[in-house]
Amino acid sequence: MKPIYSRRAVLTSMGLAAFTGPALWLPRRSQSADSYLNPMQKSRVVIARAENILQPDNTLDAERAGKLLDEAMRALGGLGEKKEAVDVWRSLFSPADRVAIKINSLAGRMLSPHPELAYAIAERLIEIGIPADRIVIWDRSERELEKAGYDPREAKGKALLAATDSQGVGYEPQPEISGSIGSCFSRIVSKGCTALINLGVLKDHDLSGVSAAMKNLFGVIHNPNRYHFDVHKDPYLPDLCLHPYIKNKIRLTICDGFRGQYDGGPAYSPKGIWNYGGLIASTDQTAVDSVAESILSRKRRENNLPSFREQDREPLYIQLAEEKKVGRADPSRIDAVEATI
């Protein structure tokens, strides 16, 4: 099938150069993201679910998806009196931010963050005063973005679409060291944003056990394959998350679980697919992974599948992330709340 558009021409016309210029101010880690430093405060994770949002063709009812996102954000900010969703967005981002929404498009249209959800997030950022040309939805390659259903015509007026392999982007020429990681970072995360949203998928992974939040960030470096051996138990992912490009910029993690995969990942595998019907949201990506592990493990038990431990891929990196103070993994230190519409 012939391409229906020239992605690079669209990216150029939408001002992608703004994301690839001189290095932007590197902010201090936000207070909300540092909540784990307070031993008396739990990390809040919202599990928001609703019926009749996922359509038979694997698209979302955009209006209902937006309402569920709003309810999730209200619950995320509701530590006492219930806040409006827009107030929670304002507490995490400012109109001066450049926001990069990192998706996971590896598995194509059947198992990637739904464009309707990504655009709903962008629209909420616009609502608090961030212009559309200061919001980018991105991943490693233009080809993967296109295969996942991201079309610049649909994104127009909501966000830029870009990839590290887009013309004029690329990786930094020199590697950065963070613990066990030595990698060149995508210029979108190094130079192109002041704030990062991690938008992953609720899915199983044949090496790491779980691919929901932290695993999605392997897509920001040039050599993730180097760190896949024993990734389930080695500190690669926590160390990556401790680099200032991630640690100081990440404000929010959302896991698309409208359609999940409990076996056969990370590529799309029909045998392990189920409609979970919701999303998971937190300012603590480690806590999102901990909750995702519980959901996937429960679904595997229901289907009489071996546990992650029995298959020698128990995601011990989640516990390592707590030990390294990336976030919380212990369920007793996570405030998991439910929301619906």
Steps between C-alpha positions, in 0.01 A plus 500: 500500500635843407562752781204732550720789605859615522567489874820700481335776301225523759748499788701779338191711440391458861825637640685190618819708512379632835575157645850466362666834574730601786467315830202613704498576868525175696249528784538368850296191575141602571364476852223264390753259351706511819215383724681170566765693696241557773486169690155588633342553158390225265516519122152534355409287199161539334342205319225650285267265312176530307292295261428579136810713433697245298331447163500172298759644259735577795438874487374693801182696544696826524242688703467228763876443507547870575244483780674199652835679479346798680362276772840333541671838541240614754565185701876544466481847654227428752700463820227677694235697327453388145676727250393575148705322236630825354640598841698175518646563153596854614675356806721284278566724198531870422427697181877551464566125465586309186339161555612175335253209513702180456284221362579132435415422138706182460200267467317702235137605492375195690700558821627858526368796700182602322535827306169614646649481850824675398304782335274531805812551715627764256166679506514523882848653474367754252217579741750611764678729256768291327488564122460199273839566340664457844354149540651203318377141484800288412681170483812353341397487136257659259420156359388372841292811565321455170443128559347585839244725334645845566412734213618865488166602350320377811763650732488844339409767754556255787871411494803441282576145396869414489750219531865482587567402139314806367713733293692738725442306824722197566698402808756700692848428360655420839378234744381586849584281799241415765598208721513191276372693196722662238285631216430782258162659568242613247529874452126525559555413866842662542434833326142505386293497818481628854237244602442136412186285505555125484209344307547124489288187456385232743686199365716198566863491384695183423818636664402763759175334607307826498504783249278781627695804616877487554555254215348754258793732571746266331366675191683823590853354461690380195609158630219333700586156360827514691300493825237238426694202633381445860308829483241348734749484789782743417495874582495631143149644507527663845837647406356641178217660696753665733664695218405871526343494152241262648508560875472879480246512218248224549176637646236239424472134399191359332465136396245426228320185610188526290645197328767303687722202428572250776711257295706498181632857516649738425382457139128464439385143560124433471509204739595721796274798433211609719292812540595640840297811425690781663819684585746531787636840602753629754784743549704194608588273208643230728165477677327470161725205415428339837125526446535380139696194619216413738237534227696292249591234757137463601394463137769238441375299800145518365628346177710231673828642374835475683595794716768746393727345764442149367602623155813668639384849405359633824526883468738550792606832347183647649623425853848622404342828394362546850837416654660763275225752589353526155155439649295257706457130425372363832117473477475608864656833398267552205158658531312329218161661438234421245308741280228461243242695303 
